[in-house]
Amino acid sequence: MRKLKSPIRTSHSLNTHSALSFDHGVCAAGHPVAAEAGAWALQQGGTAIDALVAAAFTEFVVEPASCGLGGYGHFSVYLAKEDRFMGFDAYCRAPLNASPNMFELDHTRAPTYYGHPHTVGNKAEHGPLAPAVPGAVAGCCDLLEAHGTLPLDTVLVPAIAAAEKGIPFLWSDLLHIAALGDTLSELPDTQALLYPDGQLPVIGSRVGDSARLDGQALARTLRSIAQHGKSGFYRGQVAKSIEQYVRKLGGILNRQDLARYAPRIWHEPSARYRNYRYISCFDQVAYEALNILQGYDLRNLGADSFAYRHLAAEALGIAFTDNMTWYGDPDFESAPVEGLADPRFAAARRRLIRMRRAIERPILPGNPWPFDPRVAENHVEGLDQTLGKVAGTSQVAVVDRAGNLASCCISIGSAYGSRIYLPEVGIFLNDAMQNFDPRPGYPNSIQPGKMPIFAAPALVASLRGEGRFAASGSGGYRIQTGVLHTFMNVVDHQMKIQDAVDHPRVHCQGQETVVDGCIPETIRKKLERAGHVISTVYAAPGRNHFGRVCAVSRNPRTGELCGGAGPAWSSGIAGV
């Protein structure tokens, strides 16, 4: 395998990103080392797809609290030569031994982040029943095989190098570990890894100091994938090790689950916003919200106006309510997925919005069935929405000089996922079972082999057959907020990509409208007088309330390629 060369031009200072432009390609990622991996793949002659996969595998190494080989991913791609969009949904699937009533419900607490009841002992959130079948490796490998130009063993060079070298332990990792509290008492291997000698690890320590993942074990797993493709993870010794470890803890994930896993590939036509075509991999919130906002002249309203903030909050509030009520795995449920994305449904929901008065909360769900070609078979109750915290997610966005676009949202769930660390394999397993509704009879209820819902926009967009924009983010349901605002800032307000990422945002889900503290107090007071229940959040390291967005853009007239990433204290941009 080729040796990793020196980094390409990068921007990842602790305080701000420089405005950099590139000629051949640019990668924006959740971690600077991952951004450099993507740029390195471009330097080897790879396309945006090659760079995305190289950066994603490197993210799995350098951000273990947020993503990993034991997690999942959502990938959106625009192929410039073919003028074609596609999505790879590499989300987790429920194990074959899972069942709709496998968890006991805890009704003594408020609903979860997803609007579902909690489970007794938080067994859907951490521990041996929390992991679903991981999809990240299959998604990366299948995407590269279908549309990449570099061999897998080349693309994996940066990730393997990062694992072998070790990545310094960062203050953000410390925050993640401290937040785990006493959940590790029944997971001694995880506890020994994250609390060496019973103490929080030292910032700056590396692999070998017992403060981070066993880089050599992880490197072995990556080399197995490099040699055997996805079979090096889903079959053979790695799969055997996963099954044995989970079984020892009392879990149900096994080798049969791993061997049967396959991503869902989406070839459906793109949607439209203004004169742009776009897809956002299986993200119905994005489709509905943008369809609603299509009916307003946002450019003339201005990016800093009360009207723009108000309309964005209302559109997001409606879209979240509808999708959390009706959405489920389209392979399993008679969920009105097409109806939710239909512009006619959005037009009907738009009639709820008044320009100077907020919709009364809670927003009641609409009925998308008249706009869907299928027939409703089940009555579904509306779900109350709550705003919570999800830490385990990262992202990559890439554009190359040919106009190919690729973005992905990659995650392991909460911080360190299920908390289950496998020493022989060097990975954490996800906690995706918490994303199901633990009650039987709902669109998002548990079924064997089913994918749960998740907030994961990975958006790519073209204009007049030319790739222009790609973005993804992290931060739970604030990912949609971050990506959609960034996209609208570029399309409606003609902002440069870094300005579009940095511009303050609002998020509306459930009862509250969460407002960035950088928005002037005069606007916040106007929103309050209009009936919004305002919660102001000020940006700070470790706070991710508005989505940690990475985005790239291309100017086909000048050939200029630019990247934007935020917040600057955690993400990186690199290009050729």
C-alpha positions in Angstrom: 0.0 0.0 0.0 1.1 3.6 -0.7 2.6 5.7 2.1 0.7 8.7 3.4 2.1 11.9 2.0 2.3 15.2 3.7 -1.0 17.1 4.2 -2.4 19.3 1.5 -3.5 22.9 2.2 -5.7 22.9 5.2 -7.8 25.1 7.5 -8.6 24.0 11.0 -7.5 26.7 13.6 -9.0 26.7 17.0 -10.8 29.9 16.4 -11.7 30.4 12.8 -11.5 28.9 9.4 -9.6 30.7 6.7 -11.4 31.3 3.5 -9.6 28.8 1.2 -10.4 28.0 -2.4 -9.0 25.1 -4.5 -8.7 24.0 -8.1 -8.9 20.2 -8.0 -11.0 19.3 -5.0 -11.9 20.1 -1.4 -13.0 18.0 1.5 -14.7 19.4 4.7 -15.0 17.0 7.6 -15.8 16.7 11.3 -12.1 16.3 12.1 -9.1 18.0 10.4 -7.2 14.6 10.0 -10.2 13.2 8.2 -10.4 16.3 5.9 -6.7 15.8 5.1 -7.4 12.1 4.3 -10.1 13.2 1.8 -7.7 15.7 0.2 -5.0 13.0 0.0 -7.3 10.7 -1.9 -8.0 13.6 -4.4 -4.2 14.0 -4.7 -3.9 10.4 -5.7 -6.2 11.0 -8.7 -9.4 10.0 -6.9 -12.9 11.6 -7.3 -15.2 13.1 -4.7 -16.5 9.5 -4.0 -13.0 8.2 -3.3 -12.3 11.2 -1.1 -15.5 10.8 0.8 -14.8 7.1 1.6 -11.2 7.9 2.6 -12.3 10.7 4.9 -15.2 8.6 6.4 -13.0 5.6 7.3 -10.5 8.1 8.9 -13.4 9.7 10.9 -14.1 6.2 12.2 -10.6 6.2 13.7 -10.2 9.8 14.9 -13.7 10.5 16.3 -14.6 7.2 18.2 -17.1 8.9 20.4 -19.1 10.1 17.4 -18.8 7.4 14.7 -17.0 4.2 13.9 -16.9 0.8 12.1 -19.6 -0.3 14.5 -21.9 2.5 13.5 -23.8 3.6 10.4 -23.9 6.2 7.6 -26.1 7.9 5.1 -24.5 8.9 1.8 -25.7 11.2 -1.0 -23.9 11.4 -4.4 -24.1 13.5 -7.5 -22.4 12.0 -10.6 -21.6 14.9 -12.9 -20.9 13.0 -16.1 -24.2 11.2 -15.8 -26.1 14.1 -14.3 -27.5 11.6 -11.8 -28.2 11.5 -8.1 -28.3 8.6 -5.8 -28.3 7.7 -2.1 -26.8 4.9 -0.1 -28.7 4.4 3.2 -26.3 2.3 5.3 -28.3 2.6 8.5 -28.4 -0.1 11.1 -30.9 -2.9 10.9 -32.6 -4.6 13.8 -31.1 -8.1 14.6 -33.1 -11.1 13.4 -33.9 -12.0 17.1 -35.3 -8.6 17.8 -39.1 -8.2 18.5 -41.6 -5.3 18.8 -42.0 -5.8 22.6 -38.4 -6.7 23.5 -38.0 -3.8 25.9 -40.0 -3.0 29.0 -41.4 0.6 28.9 -40.7 3.2 31.5 -43.6 5.7 31.6 -42.3 7.5 34.7 -40.1 9.8 32.6 -40.7 12.3 29.8 -40.4 10.9 26.2 -37.0 10.4 24.7 -35.3 12.7 22.1 -37.3 10.8 19.4 -40.6 11.2 21.1 -40.8 7.6 22.3 -41.1 6.2 25.8 -37.9 5.4 27.6 -37.1 1.7 28.3 -36.6 0.3 31.8 -32.9 0.5 32.7 -32.2 2.4 29.4 -31.6 -1.0 27.8 -32.4 0.4 24.3 -29.7 3.1 24.8 -26.7 1.3 26.2 -25.7 -2.3 27.0 -26.0 -5.6 25.1 -29.5 -5.1 23.6 -28.8 -1.6 22.3 -26.6 -2.5 19.2 -28.3 -3.0 15.8 -26.5 -4.4 12.8 -23.8 -1.9 11.8 -23.9 -0.5 8.3 -21.1 2.0 8.0 -18.5 -0.4 6.5 -20.9 -1.9 3.9 -22.0 1.6 2.9 -18.5 2.8 2.3 -17.4 -0.3 0.5 -20.4 -0.6 -1.7 -20.3 3.1 -2.6 -16.6 2.9 -3.5 -17.1 -0.3 -5.5 -20.0 1.2 -7.5 -18.7 4.7 -8.2 -15.1 5.0 -7.0 -11.9 5.0 -9.1 -9.3 4.1 -6.4 -8.9 0.6 -4.9 -10.1 0.0 -1.4 -6.6 -0.7 0.0 -5.4 2.7 -1.3 -8.4 4.5 0.1 -7.9 3.0 3.5 -4.2 4.1 3.8 -5.0 7.3 5.8 -7.3 5.5 8.2 -4.8 2.7 8.9 -2.0 5.2 9.3 -4.1 7.2 11.8 -4.9 4.1 13.8 -1.3 3.0 14.0 0.0 6.4 14.9 -2.7 7.3 17.4 -4.7 10.5 17.6 -4.1 12.8 20.6 -6.9 12.7 23.2 -8.9 15.9 22.9 -10.8 18.0 25.5 -14.0 17.1 23.5 -13.4 13.4 24.2 -13.1 14.2 27.9 -16.5 15.9 27.8 -18.0 12.8 26.1 -16.5 10.4 28.7 -17.5 12.5 31.7 -21.1 12.6 30.4 -21.3 8.7 30.5 -21.5 8.9 34.3 -21.9 5.5 36.0 -23.2 3.6 32.9 -19.9 1.6 32.5 -20.1 -0.5 35.7 -21.2 -3.7 33.8 -18.8 -3.0 30.9 -15.3 -3.6 32.4 -13.4 -3.4 29.1 -15.0 0.0 28.3 -14.4 1.3 31.8 -10.7 0.3 31.7 -10.3 2.0 28.3 -12.0 5.2 29.1 -11.0 5.5 32.8 -7.4 4.2 33.0 -6.4 3.7 36.6 -9.9 4.8 37.6 -9.3 8.4 36.4 -10.3 10.5 33.4 -7.6 10.2 30.8 -5.1 12.9 30.2 -5.6 15.3 27.3 -2.9 14.8 24.7 -2.3 11.2 25.5 -2.2 8.7 22.6 -2.7 5.1 21.8 -0.4 3.1 24.1 -1.2 5.3 27.1 -4.3 3.3 27.7 -6.4 6.4 27.2 -7.7 5.8 23.7 -8.8 3.0 21.5 -6.3 0.2 20.9 -5.0 1.5 17.6 -3.3 -1.7 16.7 -6.5 -3.8 17.1 -8.4 -1.2 15.0 -5.6 -1.2 12.4 -5.9 -5.0 12.1 -9.6 -4.7 11.5 -9.1 -2.0 8.8 -6.4 -4.1 7.1 -8.9 -7.0 7.1 -11.3 -4.8 5.3 -8.6 -3.5 2.9 -7.7 -7.1 2.0 -11.2 -8.7 1.9 -13.6 -5.8 1.3 -16.7 -5.6 3.5 -16.4 -9.4 4.0 -13.4 -8.6 6.2 -15.8 -7.1 8.7 -19.1 -8.9 8.2 -17.7 -12.4 7.9 -14.7 -14.3 9.2 -12.8 -13.6 12.5 -14.1 -10.0 13.0 -17.7 -11.1 12.8 -17.0 -14.1 15.0 -15.4 -11.8 17.6 -18.4 -9.4 17.6 -20.9 -12.3 18.0 -18.9 -13.9 20.9 -18.4 -10.6 22.8 -22.1 -9.5 22.5 -23.4 -13.0 23.4 -21.2 -13.0 26.5 -22.9 -9.8 27.6 -26.4 -11.2 27.0 -27.0 -9.5 23.6 -28.7 -10.8 20.4 -26.5 -9.5 17.6 -24.9 -12.4 15.8 -22.9 -13.5 12.7 -26.0 -14.2 10.7 -27.1 -10.6 11.2 -23.8 -9.3 10.0 -23.6 -11.6 7.0 -27.1 -10.6 5.8 -26.6 -6.9 6.0 -27.0 -4.7 2.9 -27.4 -1.0 2.5 -30.5 0.4 0.8 -29.6 2.1 -2.5 -31.8 4.9 -3.6 -32.1 5.8 -7.3 -35.2 7.9 -7.1 -35.4 11.2 -9.0 -34.1 14.3 -7.3 -36.3 17.0 -5.7 -36.3 20.7 -6.5 -35.7 23.8 -4.5 -35.9 27.0 -6.6 -34.0 26.2 -9.7 -31.7 23.6 -7.9 -32.1 19.8 -8.1 -31.1 18.0 -4.9 -31.3 14.8 -2.9 -31.0 14.4 0.9 -30.5 10.7 1.7 -33.8 9.4 3.1 -34.4 12.7 4.9 -38.1 13.5 4.6 -37.9 16.5 6.9 -35.7 18.2 4.4 -38.1 17.6 1.5 -41.1 18.8 3.4 -39.5 21.9 4.9 -37.9 23.0 1.6 -41.2 22.4 -0.2 -43.0 24.6 2.4 -40.4 27.4 2.1 -40.5 27.2 -1.7 -43.7 29.3 -1.5 -41.9 32.4 0.0 -39.5 34.9 -1.5 -36.8 34.4 1.2 -34.2 36.4 -0.7 -36.2 39.6 -0.6 -37.1 39.0 3.0 -33.3 39.0 4.0 -31.2 36.5 5.8 -31.4 38.5 9.1 -35.0 39.4 9.1 -37.7 38.5 11.6 -39.8 37.1 8.7 -37.0 34.7 7.6 -36.4 33.4 11.1 -40.1 33.0 11.7 -40.8 31.1 8.4 -37.8 28.8 8.9 -39.0 27.9 12.4 -42.6 27.3 11.3 -41.5 25.1 8.3 -39.2 23.0 10.5 -41.8 22.7 13.2 -44.4 21.4 10.8 -41.9 19.0 9.0 -40.6 17.5 12.2 -44.1 16.9 13.5 -45.3 15.2 10.3 -42.3 13.0 9.9 -42.1 11.9 13.5 -45.8 10.9 13.3 -45.8 9.1 10.0 -42.4 8.0 8.9 -41.1 4.4 9.1 -38.9 2.1 7.1 -40.6 2.1 3.6 -39.6 -1.6 3.1 -41.6 -2.6 6.2 -44.4 -0.2 6.7 -47.3 1.3 4.8 -45.9 4.7 5.8 -46.8 7.6 3.4 -43.1 8.4 2.5 -44.0 9.7 -0.9 -46.9 11.8 0.4 -44.6 13.5 3.0 -42.3 14.6 0.2 -45.1 15.7 -2.2 -45.2 19.5 -2.9 -49.0 19.4 -2.8 -48.9 18.1 0.8 -46.4 20.9 1.6 -48.7 23.5 0.0 -51.6 22.2 2.2 -49.4 22.5 5.3 -48.1 25.9 4.3 -51.7 27.3 4.8 -51.1 26.9 8.6 -48.5 29.6 8.6 -49.2 33.2 9.3 -46.6 35.9 8.8 -46.9 37.6 12.2 -48.2 34.9 14.4 -46.7 31.5 15.4 -48.8 28.3 14.9 -50.3 27.2 18.2 -48.2 24.5 19.9 -48.1 21.6 19.8 -48.4 21.6 16.0 -50.8 18.8 15.0 -49.7 16.4 12.3 -51.1 16.7 8.8 -52.5 13.8 6.7 -50.1 13.0 3.8 -52.1 9.9 2.7 -54.1 11.7 0.0 -50.8 12.5 -1.7 -49.3 9.0 -1.5 -50.0 6.3 -4.1 -50.3 3.6 -1.4 -53.2 2.8 0.9 -53.1 3.4 4.6 -53.5 0.2 6.6 -52.8 1.4 10.1 -54.0 4.3 12.2 -51.1 6.1 13.8 -51.3 8.2 16.9 -49.6 11.6 16.9 -46.3 11.7 18.9 -45.3 14.6 21.2 -41.9 16.0 20.3 -39.1 16.7 22.8 -35.7 18.3 22.3 -32.8 16.3 23.5 -29.1 15.7 23.1 -27.4 13.3 20.7 -23.6 13.5 20.7 -22.4 10.6 18.4 -22.3 11.9 14.9 -19.8 13.3 12.3 -19.9 14.3 8.7 -18.0 14.7 5.4 -18.7 16.7 2.3 -16.5 16.7 -0.9 -16.5 18.3 -4.4 -14.0 17.7 -7.2 -13.2 19.7 -10.3 -15.4 17.5 -12.5 -18.4 18.6 -10.4 -18.9 15.3 -8.6 -20.5 15.8 -5.2 -20.6 13.5 -2.2 -21.7 13.9 1.4 -22.3 11.6 4.3 -23.6 11.7 7.8 -21.9 9.0 9.9 -22.8 8.1 13.4 -22.6 5.6 16.3 -25.6 7.0 18.1 -25.0 8.6 21.4 -21.4 9.3 22.6 -19.6 6.0 22.3 -22.8 4.3 21.1 -23.9 1.4 23.2 -20.7 1.9 25.3 -19.7 -1.7 24.3 -16.0 -1.8 23.3 -14.6 -4.9 21.7 -10.9 -5.1 22.5 -10.0 -7.7 19.9 -11.6 -5.6 17.1 -10.8 -2.1 18.4 -14.3 -0.7 17.9 -17.4 0.5 19.8 -20.9 -0.8 18.8 -23.8 1.5 18.0 -26.9 2.1 20.1 -29.3 2.3 17.2 -32.1 0.2 18.8 -33.0 3.4 20.8 -34.1 5.0 17.5 -37.0 2.6 17.2 -40.3 3.2 18.9 -40.3 0.5 21.7 -44.1 0.2 21.4 -45.6 -2.3 19.0 -48.0 -1.1 16.2 -46.3 2.2 15.1 -44.5 2.9 11.8 -41.2 3.0 13.7 -41.8 -0.1 15.9 -39.1 -2.8 16.1 -39.1 -5.6 13.5 -36.3 -8.0 12.6 -34.2 -6.6 9.7 -35.9 -3.2 9.9 -34.2 0.2 9.8 -35.3 2.8 12.4 -35.8 6.5 11.7 -32.9 8.9 12.2 -32.1 12.5 11.4 -29.3 12.3 8.9 -29.4 14.8 6.0 -26.6 14.3 3.5 -27.6 16.8 0.9 -26.1 17.3 -2.6 -27.4 19.8 -5.2 -26.8 20.8 -8.8 -27.9 23.7 -11.0 -28.4 23.2 -14.7 -26.7 19.9 -14.7 -23.6 21.1 -12.9 -22.7 20.1 -9.3 -22.8 23.1 -7.0 -23.3 22.2 -3.3 -22.9 19.3 -0.8 -23.3 19.4 3.0 -23.9 17.2 6.0 -23.7 17.8 9.7 -24.0 16.4 13.2 -26.1 17.1 16.2 -29.1 14.9 16.2 -32.2 16.5 14.7 -30.3 19.8 14.5 -28.5 18.3 11.5 -31.5 19.1 9.4 -31.6 22.6 10.8 -27.9 23.2 10.0 -27.9 21.7 6.6 -31.1 23.3 5.4 -30.1 26.8 6.7 -26.7 26.5 5.0 -28.4 25.4 1.7 -30.9 28.3 1.8 -28.1 30.7 2.7 -26.3 29.7 -0.5 -29.3 29.5 -2.8 -31.6 32.3 -1.5 -29.1 34.7 0.0 -26.0 34.1 -2.2 -23.6 33.7 0.7 -20.1 32.3 0.4 -19.9 28.8 1.7 -18.2 29.6 5.0 -20.5 32.5 5.7 -23.5 30.2 5.0 -22.2 27.7 7.5 -21.5 30.3 10.2 -24.7 32.3 9.8 -26.8 32.0 13.0 -29.8 29.7 12.9 -33.1 28.8 14.6 -34.4 25.3 15.3 -38.0 24.4 16.0 -39.1 20.9 17.2 -41.9 20.4 19.6 -42.9 23.3 21.9 -39.8 25.5 21.7 -38.1 27.6 19.1 -34.4 27.4 19.9 -32.6 30.6 18.8 -28.8 31.2 18.3 -27.7 33.8 20.8 -25.9 35.6 17.9 -29.3 36.6 16.5 -30.0 40.2 17.7 -32.2 40.6 20.7 -34.7 42.7 18.7 -35.4 39.8 16.4 -35.7 37.4 19.4 -38.2 39.6 21.1 -40.2 39.9 17.9 -40.3 36.1 17.7 -41.5 36.0 21.3 -44.2 38.5 20.7 -45.4 36.5 17.7 -46.0 33.5 20.0 -42.8 31.5 19.8 -41.6 30.0 23.0 -38.0 31.1 22.8 -35.0 29.3 24.2 -31.7 31.1 23.5 -28.5 29.1 23.1 -25.1 30.6 22.9 -22.4 28.8 20.9 -19.5 27.4 22.9 -17.1 24.5 22.6 -18.9 21.2 23.3 -22.3 22.7 22.5 -23.8 21.5 19.2 -27.3 22.9 19.3 -27.5 24.0 15.7 -25.7 21.2 13.8 -22.0 21.0 13.2 -22.1 21.5 9.4 -19.5 20.7 6.8 -20.2 22.0 3.3 -18.5 22.5 -0.1 -19.4 24.5 -3.1 -18.4 24.8 -6.8 -18.5 27.8 -9.1 -18.7 26.2 -12.6 -18.0 29.6 -14.2 -14.6 30.1 -12.5 -13.9 26.5 -11.4 -13.4 27.7 -7.8 -14.0 25.0 -5.2 -14.6 26.1 -1.6 -15.2 24.4 1.7 -16.9 25.6 4.9 -17.0 23.9 8.3 -18.1 24.8 11.7 -17.6 25.2 14.4 -14.0 25.9 13.7 -12.8 24.5 17.0 -13.5 20.9 16.0 -13.7 20.5 12.2 -11.4 20.8 9.2 -11.1 21.7 5.5 -8.4 20.4 3.2 -8.0 20.5 -0.6 -5.8 20.3 -3.6 
